[in-house]
Amino acid sequence: MKLDWTALGQVAAVSLAVTVAVVAVFALGVLGLARHEGAREEAGGTSALGLTQAGLCFVACAAVVAYGIYLIVPQFH
């Protein structure tokens, strides 16, 4: 049985790219939370933009993780 190294390399590259993208989106969510907290501490108000950014980023990360679990667990197909 011959192992196709090209396919293995493609899977590794896609996995690395998706991991980096998810970490970047999660970091943007943390940045949004920091903006929200900073605005709350400075002016006594809230930053709706920071909270919205954090919410959208965390929902996107959760969706990617849920899709990955869907692909891995055969009972969901």
PQR file with spaces between the fields and no chain letter, atoms N, CA, C, O and H, PARSE charges and radii, in Angstrom:
ATOM       1  N    MET     1       0.835   -1.170    0.000 -0.4000 1.5000
ATOM       2  CA   MET     1       0.000    0.000    0.000 -0.0000 2.0000
ATOM       3  C    MET     1       0.890    1.248    0.000  0.5500 1.7000
ATOM       4  O    MET     1       1.733    1.429    0.879 -0.5500 1.4000
ATOM       5  N    LYS     2       0.684    2.082   -0.986 -0.4000 1.5000
ATOM       6  CA   LYS     2       1.503    3.280   -1.147 -0.0000 2.0000
ATOM       7  C    LYS     2       0.823    4.467   -0.459  0.5500 1.7000
ATOM       8  O    LYS     2      -0.366    4.717   -0.656 -0.5500 1.4000
ATOM       9  H    LYS     2      -0.001    1.935   -1.700  0.4000 1.0000
ATOM      10  N    LEU     3       1.595    5.186    0.347 -0.4000 1.5000
ATOM      11  CA   LEU     3       1.085    6.367    1.034 -0.0000 2.0000
ATOM      12  C    LEU     3       1.248    7.576    0.129  0.5500 1.7000
ATOM      13  O    LEU     3       2.328    7.819   -0.410 -0.5500 1.4000
ATOM      14  H    LEU     3       2.561    4.983    0.507  0.4000 1.0000
ATOM      15  N    ASP     4       0.181    8.324   -0.032 -0.4000 1.5000
ATOM      16  CA   ASP     4       0.222    9.516   -0.870 -0.0000 2.0000
ATOM      17  C    ASP     4       0.654   10.709   -0.019  0.5500 1.7000
ATOM      18  O    ASP     4      -0.156   11.281    0.711 -0.5500 1.4000
ATOM      19  H    ASP     4      -0.696    8.126    0.406  0.4000 1.0000
ATOM      20  N    TRP     5       1.929   11.083   -0.115 -0.4000 1.5000
ATOM      21  CA   TRP     5       2.482   12.147    0.703 -0.0000 2.0000
ATOM      22  C    TRP     5       1.893   13.505    0.350  0.5500 1.7000
ATOM      23  O    TRP     5       1.818   14.388    1.205 -0.5500 1.4000
ATOM      24  H    TRP     5       2.587   10.619   -0.708  0.4000 1.0000
ATOM      25  N    THR     6       1.474   13.680   -0.896 -0.4000 1.5000
ATOM      26  CA   THR     6       0.873   14.949   -1.301 -0.0000 2.0000
ATOM      27  C    THR     6      -0.425   15.192   -0.538  0.5500 1.7000
ATOM      28  O    THR     6      -0.660   16.295   -0.045 -0.5500 1.4000
ATOM      29  H    THR     6       1.535   12.963   -1.590  0.4000 1.0000
ATOM      30  N    ALA     7      -1.254   14.183   -0.441 -0.4000 1.5000
ATOM      31  CA   ALA     7      -2.517   14.318    0.284 -0.0000 2.0000
ATOM      32  C    ALA     7      -2.266   14.606    1.766  0.5500 1.7000
ATOM      33  O    ALA     7      -2.955   15.424    2.374 -0.5500 1.4000
ATOM      34  H    ALA     7      -1.063   13.287   -0.841  0.4000 1.0000
ATOM      35  N    LEU     8      -1.285   13.932    2.329 -0.4000 1.5000
ATOM      36  CA   LEU     8      -0.949   14.159    3.728 -0.0000 2.0000
ATOM      37  C    LEU     8      -0.460   15.587    3.937  0.5500 1.7000
ATOM      38  O    LEU     8      -0.828   16.226    4.923 -0.5500 1.4000
ATOM      39  H    LEU     8      -0.725   13.266    1.835  0.4000 1.0000
ATOM      40  N    GLY     9       0.351   16.090    3.037 -0.4000 1.5000
ATOM      41  CA   GLY     9       0.833   17.459    3.115 -0.0000 2.0000
ATOM      42  C    GLY     9      -0.292   18.478    2.975  0.5500 1.7000
ATOM      43  O    GLY     9      -0.297   19.503    3.657 -0.5500 1.4000
ATOM      44  H    GLY     9       0.650   15.572    2.236  0.4000 1.0000
ATOM      45  N    GLN    10      -1.247   18.192    2.087 -0.4000 1.5000
ATOM      46  CA   GLN    10      -2.385   19.088    1.913 -0.0000 2.0000
ATOM      47  C    GLN    10      -3.247   19.136    3.172  0.5500 1.7000
ATOM      48  O    GLN    10      -3.690   20.209    3.583 -0.5500 1.4000
ATOM      49  H    GLN    10      -1.243   17.359    1.533  0.4000 1.0000
ATOM      50  N    VAL    11      -3.482   17.995    3.774 -0.4000 1.5000
ATOM      51  CA   VAL    11      -4.271   17.955    5.013 -0.0000 2.0000
ATOM      52  C    VAL    11      -3.550   18.714    6.123  0.5500 1.7000
ATOM      53  O    VAL    11      -4.182   19.453    6.877 -0.5500 1.4000
ATOM      54  H    VAL    11      -3.123   17.124    3.440  0.4000 1.0000
ATOM      55  N    ALA    12      -2.253   18.541    6.226 -0.4000 1.5000
ATOM      56  CA   ALA    12      -1.486   19.252    7.249 -0.0000 2.0000
ATOM      57  C    ALA    12      -1.518   20.758    7.008  0.5500 1.7000
ATOM      58  O    ALA    12      -1.648   21.529    7.959 -0.5500 1.4000
ATOM      59  H    ALA    12      -1.740   17.941    5.613  0.4000 1.0000
ATOM      60  N    ALA    13      -1.402   21.185    5.765 -0.4000 1.5000
ATOM      61  CA   ALA    13      -1.418   22.620    5.448 -0.0000 2.0000
ATOM      62  C    ALA    13      -2.781   23.242    5.753  0.5500 1.7000
ATOM      63  O    ALA    13      -2.857   24.326    6.332 -0.5500 1.4000
ATOM      64  H    ALA    13      -1.296   20.559    4.993  0.4000 1.0000
ATOM      65  N    VAL    14      -3.843   22.562    5.367 -0.4000 1.5000
ATOM      66  CA   VAL    14      -5.188   23.076    5.638 -0.0000 2.0000
ATOM      67  C    VAL    14      -5.449   23.114    7.138  0.5500 1.7000
ATOM      68  O    VAL    14      -6.033   24.073    7.642 -0.5500 1.4000
ATOM      69  H    VAL    14      -3.781   21.681    4.897  0.4000 1.0000
ATOM      70  N    SER    15      -5.025   22.086    7.848 -0.4000 1.5000
ATOM      71  CA   SER    15      -5.210   22.061    9.304 -0.0000 2.0000
ATOM      72  C    SER    15      -4.473   23.217    9.970  0.5500 1.7000
ATOM      73  O    SER    15      -5.016   23.872   10.860 -0.5500 1.4000
ATOM      74  H    SER    15      -4.551   21.306    7.439  0.4000 1.0000
ATOM      75  N    LEU    16      -3.257   23.462    9.547 -0.4000 1.5000
ATOM      76  CA   LEU    16      -2.485   24.562   10.118 -0.0000 2.0000
ATOM      77  C    LEU    16      -3.126   25.909    9.801  0.5500 1.7000
ATOM      78  O    LEU    16      -3.210   26.775   10.672 -0.5500 1.4000
ATOM      79  H    LEU    16      -2.817   22.930    8.825  0.4000 1.0000
ATOM      80  N    ALA    17      -3.576   26.092    8.572 -0.4000 1.5000
ATOM      81  CA   ALA    17      -4.196   27.358    8.171 -0.0000 2.0000
ATOM      82  C    ALA    17      -5.490   27.618    8.939  0.5500 1.7000
ATOM      83  O    ALA    17      -5.730   28.740    9.385 -0.5500 1.4000
ATOM      84  H    ALA    17      -3.508   25.389    7.864  0.4000 1.0000
ATOM      85  N    VAL    18      -6.311   26.605    9.094 -0.4000 1.5000
ATOM      86  CA   VAL    18      -7.567   26.771    9.826 -0.0000 2.0000
ATOM      87  C    VAL    18      -7.296   27.047   11.301  0.5500 1.7000
ATOM      88  O    VAL    18      -7.985   27.862   11.914 -0.5500 1.4000
ATOM      89  H    VAL    18      -6.116   25.694    8.732  0.4000 1.0000
ATOM      90  N    THR    19      -6.308   26.382   11.872 -0.4000 1.5000
ATOM      91  CA   THR    19      -5.957   26.613   13.267 -0.0000 2.0000
ATOM      92  C    THR    19      -5.498   28.046   13.484  0.5500 1.7000
ATOM      93  O    THR    19      -5.918   28.699   14.439 -0.5500 1.4000
ATOM      94  H    THR    19      -5.748   25.719   11.374  0.4000 1.0000
ATOM      95  N    VAL    20      -4.647   28.531   12.610 -0.4000 1.5000
ATOM      96  CA   VAL    20      -4.165   29.917   12.724 -0.0000 2.0000
ATOM      97  C    VAL    20      -5.330   30.896   12.561  0.5500 1.7000
ATOM      98  O    VAL    20      -5.403   31.891   13.282 -0.5500 1.4000
ATOM      99  H    VAL    20      -4.306   28.001   11.834  0.4000 1.0000
ATOM     100  N    ALA    21      -6.229   30.629   11.634 -0.4000 1.5000
ATOM     101  CA   ALA    21      -7.373   31.515   11.419 -0.0000 2.0000
ATOM     102  C    ALA    21      -8.295   31.550   12.636  0.5500 1.7000
ATOM     103  O    ALA    21      -8.753   32.619   13.039 -0.5500 1.4000
ATOM     104  H    ALA    21      -6.170   29.821   11.048  0.4000 1.0000
ATOM     105  N    VAL    22      -8.565   30.387   13.219 -0.4000 1.5000
ATOM     106  CA   VAL    22      -9.445   30.339   14.389 -0.0000 2.0000
ATOM     107  C    VAL    22      -8.801   31.053   15.575  0.5500 1.7000
ATOM     108  O    VAL    22      -9.484   31.762   16.314 -0.5500 1.4000
ATOM     109  H    VAL    22      -8.193   29.518   12.891  0.4000 1.0000
ATOM     110  N    VAL    23      -7.514   30.876   15.760 -0.4000 1.5000
ATOM     111  CA   VAL    23      -6.812   31.568   16.852 -0.0000 2.0000
ATOM     112  C    VAL    23      -6.844   33.078   16.622  0.5500 1.7000
ATOM     113  O    VAL    23      -7.014   33.836   17.577 -0.5500 1.4000
ATOM     114  H    VAL    23      -6.959   30.300   15.159  0.4000 1.0000
ATOM     115  N    ALA    24      -6.687   33.523   15.393 -0.4000 1.5000
ATOM     116  CA   ALA    24      -6.729   34.957   15.084 -0.0000 2.0000
ATOM     117  C    ALA    24      -8.123   35.532   15.351  0.5500 1.7000
ATOM     118  O    ALA    24      -8.243   36.622   15.910 -0.5500 1.4000
ATOM     119  H    ALA    24      -6.550   32.907   14.618  0.4000 1.0000
ATOM     120  N    VAL    25      -9.160   34.819   14.962 -0.4000 1.5000
ATOM     121  CA   VAL    25     -10.527   35.287   15.206 -0.0000 2.0000
ATOM     122  C    VAL    25     -10.816   35.307   16.705  0.5500 1.7000
ATOM     123  O    VAL    25     -11.462   36.233   17.195 -0.5500 1.4000
ATOM     124  H    VAL    25      -9.062   33.933   14.508  0.4000 1.0000
ATOM     125  N    PHE    26     -10.348   34.298   17.437 -0.4000 1.5000
ATOM     126  CA   PHE    26     -10.534   34.278   18.883 -0.0000 2.0000
ATOM     127  C    PHE    26      -9.804   35.460   19.531  0.5500 1.7000
ATOM     128  O    PHE    26     -10.322   36.082   20.458 -0.5500 1.4000
ATOM     129  H    PHE    26      -9.823   33.546   17.039  0.4000 1.0000
ATOM     130  N    ALA    27      -8.602   35.764   19.039 -0.4000 1.5000
ATOM     131  CA   ALA    27      -7.848   36.913   19.569 -0.0000 2.0000
ATOM     132  C    ALA    27      -8.585   38.222   19.298  0.5500 1.7000
ATOM     133  O    ALA    27      -8.565   39.123   20.137 -0.5500 1.4000
ATOM     134  H    ALA    27      -8.181   35.259   18.285  0.4000 1.0000
ATOM     135  N    LEU    28      -9.227   38.341   18.154 -0.4000 1.5000
ATOM     136  CA   LEU    28     -10.036   39.530   17.875 -0.0000 2.0000
ATOM     137  C    LEU    28     -11.218   39.627   18.840  0.5500 1.7000
ATOM     138  O    LEU    28     -11.618   40.725   19.229 -0.5500 1.4000
ATOM     139  H    LEU    28      -9.243   37.610   17.472  0.4000 1.0000
ATOM     140  N    GLY    29     -11.769   38.489   19.220 -0.4000 1.5000
ATOM     141  CA   GLY    29     -12.843   38.480   20.212 -0.0000 2.0000
ATOM     142  C    GLY    29     -12.355   38.956   21.568  0.5500 1.7000
ATOM     143  O    GLY    29     -13.039   39.726   22.242 -0.5500 1.4000
ATOM     144  H    GLY    29     -11.444   37.598   18.905  0.4000 1.0000
ATOM     145  N    VAL    30     -11.184   38.505   21.967 -0.4000 1.5000
ATOM     146  CA   VAL    30     -10.602   38.955   23.232 -0.0000 2.0000
ATOM     147  C    VAL    30     -10.301   40.451   23.169  0.5500 1.7000
ATOM     148  O    VAL    30     -10.496   41.161   24.156 -0.5500 1.4000
ATOM     149  H    VAL    30     -10.629   37.879   21.420  0.4000 1.0000
ATOM     150  N    LEU    31      -9.832   40.933   22.026 -0.4000 1.5000
ATOM     151  CA   LEU    31      -9.588   42.358   21.843 -0.0000 2.0000
ATOM     152  C    LEU    31     -10.889   43.154   21.979  0.5500 1.7000
ATOM     153  O    LEU    31     -10.904   44.230   22.577 -0.5500 1.4000
ATOM     154  H    LEU    31      -9.674   40.356   21.225  0.4000 1.0000
ATOM     155  N    GLY    32     -11.964   42.626   21.429 -0.4000 1.5000
ATOM     156  CA   GLY    32     -13.265   43.285   21.569 -0.0000 2.0000
ATOM     157  C    GLY    32     -13.704   43.367   23.018  0.5500 1.7000
ATOM     158  O    GLY    32     -14.237   44.389   23.451 -0.5500 1.4000
ATOM     159  H    GLY    32     -11.952   41.752   20.944  0.4000 1.0000
ATOM     160  N    LEU    33     -13.483   42.296   23.773 -0.4000 1.5000
ATOM     161  CA   LEU    33     -13.813   42.334   25.203 -0.0000 2.0000
ATOM     162  C    LEU    33     -12.955   43.354   25.937  0.5500 1.7000
ATOM     163  O    LEU    33     -13.443   44.047   26.829 -0.5500 1.4000
ATOM     164  H    LEU    33     -13.049   41.466   23.421  0.4000 1.0000
ATOM     165  N    ALA    34     -11.687   43.451   25.573 -0.4000 1.5000
ATOM     166  CA   ALA    34     -10.804   44.428   26.210 -0.0000 2.0000
ATOM     167  C    ALA    34     -11.263   45.849   25.896  0.5500 1.7000
ATOM     168  O    ALA    34     -11.233   46.718   26.767 -0.5500 1.4000
ATOM     169  H    ALA    34     -11.290   42.888   24.848  0.4000 1.0000
ATOM     170  N    ARG    35     -11.683   46.087   24.672 -0.4000 1.5000
ATOM     171  CA   ARG    35     -12.200   47.414   24.311 -0.0000 2.0000
ATOM     172  C    ARG    35     -13.453   47.742   25.109  0.5500 1.7000
ATOM     173  O    ARG    35     -13.623   48.862   25.590 -0.5500 1.4000
ATOM     174  H    ARG    35     -11.708   45.382   23.963  0.4000 1.0000
ATOM     175  N    HIS    36     -14.325   46.752   25.243 -0.4000 1.5000
ATOM     176  CA   HIS    36     -15.558   46.943   26.005 -0.0000 2.0000
ATOM     177  C    HIS    36     -15.244   47.277   27.462  0.5500 1.7000
ATOM     178  O    HIS    36     -15.820   48.209   28.022 -0.5500 1.4000
ATOM     179  H    HIS    36     -14.187   45.842   24.853  0.4000 1.0000
ATOM     180  N    GLU    37     -14.351   46.534   28.066 -0.4000 1.5000
ATOM     181  CA   GLU    37     -13.975   46.786   29.457 -0.0000 2.0000
ATOM     182  C    GLU    37     -13.269   48.122   29.615  0.5500 1.7000
ATOM     183  O    GLU    37     -13.511   48.842   30.584 -0.5500 1.4000
ATOM     184  H    GLU    37     -13.884   45.776   27.611  0.4000 1.0000
ATOM     185  N    GLY    38     -12.395   48.462   28.669 -0.4000 1.5000
ATOM     186  CA   GLY    38     -11.685   49.732   28.724 -0.0000 2.0000
ATOM     187  C    GLY    38     -12.630   50.920   28.639  0.5500 1.7000
ATOM     188  O    GLY    38     -12.475   51.899   29.369 -0.5500 1.4000
ATOM     189  H    GLY    38     -12.199   47.878   27.881  0.4000 1.0000
ATOM     190  N    ALA    39     -13.607   50.831   27.749 -0.4000 1.5000
ATOM     191  CA   ALA    39     -14.582   51.915   27.615 -0.0000 2.0000
ATOM     192  C    ALA    39     -15.448   52.022   28.861  0.5500 1.7000
ATOM     193  O    ALA    39     -15.835   53.116   29.270 -0.5500 1.4000
ATOM     194  H    ALA    39     -13.733   50.036   27.156  0.4000 1.0000
ATOM     195  N    ARG    40     -15.743   50.891   29.450 -0.4000 1.5000
ATOM     196  CA   ARG    40     -16.566   50.900   30.664 -0.0000 2.0000
ATOM     197  C    ARG    40     -15.818   51.533   31.832  0.5500 1.7000
ATOM     198  O    ARG    40     -16.410   52.257   32.632 -0.5500 1.4000
ATOM     199  H    ARG    40     -15.429   50.002   29.118  0.4000 1.0000
ATOM     200  N    GLU    41     -14.529   51.264   31.930 -0.4000 1.5000
ATOM     201  CA   GLU    41     -13.738   51.812   33.030 -0.0000 2.0000
ATOM     202  C    GLU    41     -13.442   53.294   32.840  0.5500 1.7000
ATOM     203  O    GLU    41     -13.434   54.052   33.810 -0.5500 1.4000
ATOM     204  H    GLU    41     -14.048   50.675   31.280  0.4000 1.0000
ATOM     205  N    GLU    42     -13.199   53.716   31.597 -0.4000 1.5000
ATOM     206  CA   GLU    42     -12.828   55.111   31.336 -0.0000 2.0000
ATOM     207  C    GLU    42     -14.012   56.061   31.480  0.5500 1.7000
ATOM     208  O    GLU    42     -13.938   57.024   32.244 -0.5500 1.4000
ATOM     209  H    GLU    42     -13.206   53.101   30.809  0.4000 1.0000
ATOM     210  N    ALA    43     -15.064   55.815   30.783 -0.4000 1.5000
ATOM     211  CA   ALA    43     -16.165   56.769   30.728 -0.0000 2.0000
ATOM     212  C    ALA    43     -17.350   56.360   31.591  0.5500 1.7000
ATOM     213  O    ALA    43     -18.323   57.104   31.711 -0.5500 1.4000
ATOM     214  H    ALA    43     -15.124   55.032   30.163  0.4000 1.0000
ATOM     215  N    GLY    44     -17.269   55.197   32.183 -0.4000 1.5000
ATOM     216  CA   GLY    44     -18.407   54.723   32.965 -0.0000 2.0000
ATOM     217  C    GLY    44     -19.516   54.157   32.099  0.5500 1.7000
ATOM     218  O    GLY    44     -20.543   53.729   32.626 -0.5500 1.4000
ATOM     219  H    GLY    44     -16.479   54.592   32.086  0.4000 1.0000
ATOM     220  N    GLY    45     -19.341   54.142   30.798 -0.4000 1.5000
ATOM     221  CA   GLY    45     -20.337   53.598   29.880 -0.0000 2.0000
ATOM     222  C    GLY    45     -19.876   52.260   29.327  0.5500 1.7000
ATOM     223  O    GLY    45     -19.011   51.598   29.900 -0.5500 1.4000
ATOM     224  H    GLY    45     -18.507   54.489   30.370  0.4000 1.0000
ATOM     225  N    THR    46     -20.461   51.880   28.220 -0.4000 1.5000
ATOM     226  CA   THR    46     -20.073   50.624   27.573 -0.0000 2.0000
ATOM     227  C    THR    46     -19.775   50.881   26.109  0.5500 1.7000
ATOM     228  O    THR    46     -20.245   51.858   25.525 -0.5500 1.4000
ATOM     229  H    THR    46     -21.164   52.417   27.755  0.4000 1.0000
ATOM     230  N    SER    47     -19.006   50.012   25.539 -0.4000 1.5000
ATOM     231  CA   SER    47     -18.699   50.075   24.116 -0.0000 2.0000
ATOM     232  C    SER    47     -19.465   48.958   23.411  0.5500 1.7000
ATOM     233  O    SER    47     -19.087   47.789   23.481 -0.5500 1.4000
ATOM     234  H    SER    47     -18.625   49.219   26.013  0.4000 1.0000
ATOM     235  N    ALA    48     -20.531   49.333   22.743 -0.4000 1.5000
ATOM     236  CA   ALA    48     -21.347   48.338   22.046 -0.0000 2.0000
ATOM     237  C    ALA    48     -20.564   47.693   20.903  0.5500 1.7000
ATOM     238  O    ALA    48     -20.755   46.515   20.600 -0.5500 1.4000
ATOM     239  H    ALA    48     -20.838   50.283   22.687  0.4000 1.0000
ATOM     240  N    LEU    49     -19.687   48.469   20.273 -0.4000 1.5000
ATOM     241  CA   LEU    49     -18.908   47.928   19.159 -0.0000 2.0000
ATOM     242  C    LEU    49     -17.971   46.817   19.632  0.5500 1.7000
ATOM     243  O    LEU    49     -17.869   45.774   18.986 -0.5500 1.4000
ATOM     244  H    LEU    49     -19.532   49.426   20.519  0.4000 1.0000
ATOM     245  N    GLY    50     -17.290   47.036   20.754 -0.4000 1.5000
ATOM     246  CA   GLY    50     -16.388   46.017   21.292 -0.0000 2.0000
ATOM     247  C    GLY    50     -17.127   44.760   21.698  0.5500 1.7000
ATOM     248  O    GLY    50     -16.657   43.649   21.454 -0.5500 1.4000
ATOM     249  H    GLY    50     -17.373   47.883   21.279  0.4000 1.0000
ATOM     250  N    LEU    51     -18.288   44.933   22.320 -0.4000 1.5000
ATOM     251  CA   LEU    51     -19.075   43.775   22.747 -0.0000 2.0000
ATOM     252  C    LEU    51     -19.619   43.010   21.538  0.5500 1.7000
ATOM     253  O    LEU    51     -19.656   41.780   21.539 -0.5500 1.4000
ATOM     254  H    LEU    51     -18.670   45.836   22.519  0.4000 1.0000
ATOM     255  N    THR    52     -20.037   43.745   20.514 -0.4000 1.5000
ATOM     256  CA   THR    52     -20.531   43.103   19.286 -0.0000 2.0000
ATOM     257  C    THR    52     -19.412   42.348   18.585  0.5500 1.7000
ATOM     258  O    THR    52     -19.609   41.228   18.113 -0.5500 1.4000
ATOM     259  H    THR    52     -20.006   44.744   20.513  0.4000 1.0000
ATOM     260  N    GLN    53     -18.232   42.966   18.519 -0.4000 1.5000
ATOM     261  CA   GLN    53     -17.071   42.316   17.908 -0.0000 2.0000
ATOM     262  C    GLN    53     -16.747   41.019   18.633  0.5500 1.7000
ATOM     263  O    GLN    53     -16.524   39.988   17.998 -0.5500 1.4000
ATOM     264  H    GLN    53     -18.072   43.876   18.902  0.4000 1.0000
ATOM     265  N    ALA    54     -16.720   41.069   19.958 -0.4000 1.5000
ATOM     266  CA   ALA    54     -16.411   39.876   20.744 -0.0000 2.0000
ATOM     267  C    ALA    54     -17.456   38.792   20.519  0.5500 1.7000
ATOM     268  O    ALA    54     -17.116   37.625   20.325 -0.5500 1.4000
ATOM     269  H    ALA    54     -16.901   41.907   20.473  0.4000 1.0000
ATOM     270  N    GLY    55     -18.710   39.173   20.544 -0.4000 1.5000
ATOM     271  CA   GLY    55     -19.781   38.191   20.350 -0.0000 2.0000
ATOM     272  C    GLY    55     -19.705   37.508   19.002  0.5500 1.7000
ATOM     273  O    GLY    55     -19.824   36.286   18.912 -0.5500 1.4000
ATOM     274  H    GLY    55     -18.987   40.121   20.702  0.4000 1.0000
ATOM     275  N    LEU    56     -19.506   38.296   17.946 -0.4000 1.5000
ATOM     276  CA   LEU    56     -19.423   37.713   16.603 -0.0000 2.0000
ATOM     277  C    LEU    56     -18.216   36.795   16.452  0.5500 1.7000
ATOM     278  O    LEU    56     -18.309   35.732   15.839 -0.5500 1.4000
ATOM     279  H    LEU    56     -19.410   39.289   18.020  0.4000 1.0000
ATOM     280  N    CYS    57     -17.087   37.210   17.013 -0.4000 1.5000
ATOM     281  CA   CYS    57     -15.877   36.386   16.912 -0.0000 2.0000
ATOM     282  C    CYS    57     -16.039   35.067   17.666  0.5500 1.7000
ATOM     283  O    CYS    57     -15.646   34.012   17.168 -0.5500 1.4000
ATOM     284  H    CYS    57     -17.011   38.074   17.511  0.4000 1.0000
ATOM     285  N    PHE    58     -16.614   35.128   18.862 -0.4000 1.5000
ATOM     286  CA   PHE    58     -16.780   33.910   19.644 -0.0000 2.0000
ATOM     287  C    PHE    58     -17.825   32.978   19.018  0.5500 1.7000
ATOM     288  O    PHE    58     -17.683   31.757   19.086 -0.5500 1.4000
ATOM     289  H    PHE    58     -16.933   35.985   19.266  0.4000 1.0000
ATOM     290  N    VAL    59     -18.855   33.538   18.419 -0.4000 1.5000
ATOM     291  CA   VAL    59     -19.849   32.703   17.724 -0.0000 2.0000
ATOM     292  C    VAL    59     -19.209   32.026   16.512  0.5500 1.7000
ATOM     293  O    VAL    59     -19.474   30.855   16.240 -0.5500 1.4000
ATOM     294  H    VAL    59     -18.970   34.530   18.364  0.4000 1.0000
ATOM     295  N    ALA    60     -18.363   32.765   15.786 -0.4000 1.5000
ATOM     296  CA   ALA    60     -17.678   32.176   14.630 -0.0000 2.0000
ATOM     297  C    ALA    60     -16.759   31.033   15.067  0.5500 1.7000
ATOM     298  O    ALA    60     -16.713   29.990   14.416 -0.5500 1.4000
ATOM     299  H    ALA    60     -18.147   33.716   16.007  0.4000 1.0000
ATOM     300  N    CYS    61     -16.027   31.229   16.171 -0.4000 1.5000
ATOM     301  CA   CYS    61     -15.149   30.163   16.682 -0.0000 2.0000
ATOM     302  C    CYS    61     -15.959   28.947   17.108  0.5500 1.7000
ATOM     303  O    CYS    61     -15.576   27.812   16.825 -0.5500 1.4000
ATOM     304  H    CYS    61     -16.065   32.077   16.700  0.4000 1.0000
ATOM     305  N    ALA    62     -17.071   29.179   17.782 -0.4000 1.5000
ATOM     306  CA   ALA    62     -17.920   28.064   18.216 -0.0000 2.0000
ATOM     307  C    ALA    62     -18.483   27.310   17.016  0.5500 1.7000
ATOM     308  O    ALA    62     -18.600   26.085   17.052 -0.5500 1.4000
ATOM     309  H    ALA    62     -17.382   30.101   18.012  0.4000 1.0000
ATOM     310  N    ALA    63     -18.832   28.034   15.955 -0.4000 1.5000
ATOM     311  CA   ALA    63     -19.360   27.381   14.756 -0.0000 2.0000
ATOM     312  C    ALA    63     -18.300   26.504   14.092  0.5500 1.7000
ATOM     313  O    ALA    63     -18.606   25.402   13.636 -0.5500 1.4000
ATOM     314  H    ALA    63     -18.737   29.029   15.926  0.4000 1.0000
ATOM     315  N    VAL    64     -17.067   26.980   14.034 -0.4000 1.5000
ATOM     316  CA   VAL    64     -15.985   26.189   13.437 -0.0000 2.0000
ATOM     317  C    VAL    64     -15.733   24.932   14.261  0.5500 1.7000
ATOM     318  O    VAL    64     -15.550   23.851   13.703 -0.5500 1.4000
ATOM     319  H    VAL    64     -16.819   27.875   14.404  0.4000 1.0000
ATOM     320  N    VAL    65     -15.722   25.066   15.577 -0.4000 1.5000
ATOM     321  CA   VAL    65     -15.511   23.903   16.443 -0.0000 2.0000
ATOM     322  C    VAL    65     -16.660   22.913   16.302  0.5500 1.7000
ATOM     323  O    VAL    65     -16.429   21.706   16.222 -0.5500 1.4000
ATOM     324  H    VAL    65     -15.870   25.945   16.030  0.4000 1.0000
ATOM     325  N    ALA    66     -17.896   23.406   16.270 -0.4000 1.5000
ATOM     326  CA   ALA    66     -19.054   22.522   16.108 -0.0000 2.0000
ATOM     327  C    ALA    66     -19.008   21.791   14.773  0.5500 1.7000
ATOM     328  O    ALA    66     -19.343   20.608   14.700 -0.5500 1.4000
ATOM     329  H    ALA    66     -18.084   24.386   16.335  0.4000 1.0000
ATOM     330  N    TYR    67     -18.596   22.487   13.716 -0.4000 1.5000
ATOM     331  CA   TYR    67     -18.483   21.841   12.408 -0.0000 2.0000
ATOM     332  C    TYR    67     -17.400   20.768   12.419  0.5500 1.7000
ATOM     333  O    TYR    67     -17.572   19.704   11.824 -0.5500 1.4000
ATOM     334  H    TYR    67     -18.324   23.448   13.775  0.4000 1.0000
ATOM     335  N    GLY    68     -16.296   21.042   13.087 -0.4000 1.5000
ATOM     336  CA   GLY    68     -15.240   20.041   13.204 -0.0000 2.0000
ATOM     337  C    GLY    68     -15.709   18.802   13.942  0.5500 1.7000
ATOM     338  O    GLY    68     -15.388   17.681   13.547 -0.5500 1.4000
ATOM     339  H    GLY    68     -16.156   21.907   13.569  0.4000 1.0000
ATOM     340  N    ILE    69     -16.463   18.993   15.006 -0.4000 1.5000
ATOM     341  CA   ILE    69     -17.008   17.853   15.749 -0.0000 2.0000
ATOM     342  C    ILE    69     -17.988   17.091   14.875  0.5500 1.7000
ATOM     343  O    ILE    69     -18.008   15.861   14.891 -0.5500 1.4000
ATOM     344  H    ILE    69     -16.724   19.904   15.327  0.4000 1.0000
ATOM     345  N    TYR    70     -18.802   17.814   14.111 -0.4000 1.5000
ATOM     346  CA   TYR    70     -19.742   17.176   13.193 -0.0000 2.0000
ATOM     347  C    TYR    70     -19.000   16.294   12.184  0.5500 1.7000
ATOM     348  O    TYR    70     -19.449   15.191   11.871 -0.5500 1.4000
ATOM     349  H    TYR    70     -18.785   18.814   14.098  0.4000 1.0000
ATOM     350  N    LEU    71     -17.863   16.785   11.677 -0.4000 1.5000
ATOM     351  CA   LEU    71     -17.110   16.005   10.691 -0.0000 2.0000
ATOM     352  C    LEU    71     -16.446   14.776   11.307  0.5500 1.7000
ATOM     353  O    LEU    71     -16.295   13.750   10.644 -0.5500 1.4000
ATOM     354  H    LEU    71     -17.498   17.680   11.931  0.4000 1.0000
ATOM     355  N    ILE    72     -16.055   14.879   12.568 -0.4000 1.5000
ATOM     356  CA   ILE    72     -15.317   13.792   13.217 -0.0000 2.0000
ATOM     357  C    ILE    72     -16.232   12.680   13.696  0.5500 1.7000
ATOM     358  O    ILE    72     -15.904   11.505   13.529 -0.5500 1.4000
ATOM     359  H    ILE    72     -16.178   15.713   13.107  0.4000 1.0000
ATOM     360  N    VAL    73     -17.369   13.018   14.284 -0.4000 1.5000
ATOM     361  CA   VAL    73     -18.255   12.028   14.892 -0.0000 2.0000
ATOM     362  C    VAL    73     -19.197   11.463   13.826  0.5500 1.7000
ATOM     363  O    VAL    73     -20.020   12.200   13.283 -0.5500 1.4000
ATOM     364  H    VAL    73     -17.636   13.972   14.419  0.4000 1.0000
ATOM     365  N    PRO    74     -19.090   10.175   13.521 -0.5600 1.5000
ATOM     366  CA   PRO    74     -19.898    9.609   12.432  0.2800 2.0000
ATOM     367  C    PRO    74     -21.391    9.491   12.772  0.5500 1.7000
ATOM     368  O    PRO    74     -22.212    9.342   11.867 -0.5500 1.4000
ATOM     369  N    GLN    75     -21.747    9.553   14.031 -0.4000 1.5000
ATOM     370  CA   GLN    75     -23.162    9.430   14.401 -0.0000 2.0000
ATOM     371  C    GLN    75     -23.972   10.626   13.937  0.5500 1.7000
ATOM     372  O    GLN    75     -25.193   10.522   13.820 -0.5500 1.4000
ATOM     373  H    GLN    75     -21.080    9.674   14.766  0.4000 1.0000
ATOM     374  N    PHE    76     -23.340   11.750   13.669 -0.4000 1.5000
ATOM     375  CA   PHE    76     -24.045   12.949   13.258 -0.0000 2.0000
ATOM     376  C    PHE    76     -24.357   12.967   11.768  0.5500 1.7000
ATOM     377  O    PHE    76     -25.085   13.845   11.305 -0.5500 1.4000
ATOM     378  H    PHE    76     -22.348   11.834   13.764  0.4000 1.0000
ATOM     379  N    HIS    77     -23.827   12.028   11.019 -0.4000 1.5000
ATOM     380  CA   HIS    77     -24.047   12.037    9.553 -0.0000 2.0000
ATOM     381  C    HIS    77     -25.282   11.298    9.207  0.5500 1.7000
ATOM     382  O    HIS    77     -25.632   11.196    8.031 -0.5500 1.4000
ATOM     383  H    HIS    77     -23.236   11.315   11.396  0.4000 1.0000
